[in-house]
Amino acid sequence: MPSAITKYLGAGGLLTRALPGFAPRPQQITVAAAVEAAMAARGGVALIEAGTGVGKTLAYLLPALKRAAPERKVVISTHTLALQGQLAEKDVPLVQTVWPKRFEAAVIKGRGNYLCLQDYDAATGDLWTVGDPQFGEIGRWSRTTETGDVAELAFTYPDWADIRANADTCKGSECRFFGHCFYYKMRRAAQDASILLVNHALFFSDLVMRARGEADAKILPDYSFVVFDEAQHLETAAAAAFGVAFSSARLPGLMDKVRRTARQLDLNLDRLKAIEAQAQALFAPFTPDGRPEFFVDEALGGRDGLLAARTQVSALGILLDGLATDLLKQDTGGRPALKDRVDGLRRQCVRAKEDLTLLFMMDHDNFVRWGSHAAGRGRRGPA
């Protein structure tokens, strides 16, 4: 085992002095040796199973730091935000006290974890926020928080989805709040970090963007090494990222957002009702029947049912195109907040049509359509 690692994990090592009660563990040193060897080898891979109490986070964090630098980043990916938080709040600060060189670690979460200042600003003029004590508390928090991370809130805000950052409404550098954006502040911090703490869902979402050639939209900066903790969940995370999900609540929720904005616009509200009716008809065959999960084609009754669903999707796509066109033509009267919101709603209409088309029109041996039921939530469409 390289002495550079044993001087931390071995008997009388630096961690023994820094952490009361720390005792050398042979299994921990074995894990660290395997990680070190994999990182030293070009294209090296190590598959390691370590039981509870081995101390695996320190066992991979120390070898990772030997290789890490701002220009040679190491990604540490976990399944849960809880373990990500443990690394950020406990393990990394501990190692920082004994590591000879200063290093930065950045916590990177999905876009939806961060407050969108543009959407928050737009929401301040809505009737549904007036007098809402929780919305007022979010306003006070927004002026003091350094991160804009929803995890800082001491309560669950039911309408967080309306004010969180999301790809459909984000204008990037063209946004008037770009200089203060919490999401992009996190991404800038990641550029300067040597260690990137992410979760599996975010890691694979970044891979999807890279695979699509969306270089400007990628979440993570380039990296040289990856450590997957809780790797038993990788298959599920990868399938979710490379698939497309569509909830039965998605279009009704979007139409509610459009209605709240329509008070300031000249829109055909009958089109919104038509979209909701068509969406309800599309999802009708997937009513709960006692099965938590099901194959969509089977639930539709085979090929004929799928063809009927595709006809409904085509009709729904025409309606969504029409709404997107209506939104594009709206005169927002020089009000930037209203224009931002209308642009975001239009993009959500376009994305909804694209997702529905992919889900129902795709025929490929490497794809499967399945659905699931969740009590109290919208039914998830095929993924």
ABEGO torsion letter per residue (X at the ends): XBAAAAAAABBGBAAAAABBGBBBBAAAAAAAAAAAAAAABBGBBBBBBBBBGAGAAAAAAAAAAAABBAABBBBBBBABAAAAAAAAAAAAAAAAAABABBBBBBBBBBAAABBBAAAAAAAAABAAABGBAAAAAAAAAAAABAAGBAAABABBBAAAAAABBBAAABAEAABAAAAABAAAAAAAAAAABABBBBBAAAAAAAAAAAAAGBAAABABBBBABBBBBGAAAAAAAAAAAABBBBBAAAAAAAAAAAAAAAAABBBBAAAAAAAAAAAAAAAAAABBAGBABBBAAAAAGEAAAAAAAAAAAAAAAAAAAAAAAAAAABBAGGBAAAAAAAAAAAAAAAAAAAAAAAAAABBBAABBBBBBBBBGBBBBBBX
